[in-house]
Amino acid sequence: MEELDHLHNKIAQTLVDAGPADAKKIIVRAKLALDGESCEYEYDYVDQQDNENWFIPDKLVSYQLRLLLVTMRDYYMQNNMTNGNALWTGCEMIVEIPAEKIIINLKYDE
């Protein structure tokens, strides 16, 4: 479980580093291909005045994030954390910056 916590921390730090300086919350939606070779993203944030907006990170961020998500999905599979379900193909990641908290909601193809 420590490895999973480490992955979550790396994902959160990657998103915080990539987000706008005035962000207090970063929300990223990702759709990861089953083969892990591609991923589609939507990057949003909430600023200090509670305004919602989107941002475009450096392209290297999307690459690094894809590798982290593939590693996380592999961890779920190798540790029998799928509860008999198919592999997840998407997720929503919410980083609450002041609280230093990350929430990851997994999405499954229907």
Secondary structure, DSSP 8 states (H G I E B T S, - for coil): -HHHHHHHHHHHHHHHHHS-TTEEEEEEEEEE-TTSS-EEEEEEEEETTS-EEE----HHHHHHHHHHHHHHHHHHHHTT-STT-----EEEEEEETTTTEEEEEEE---
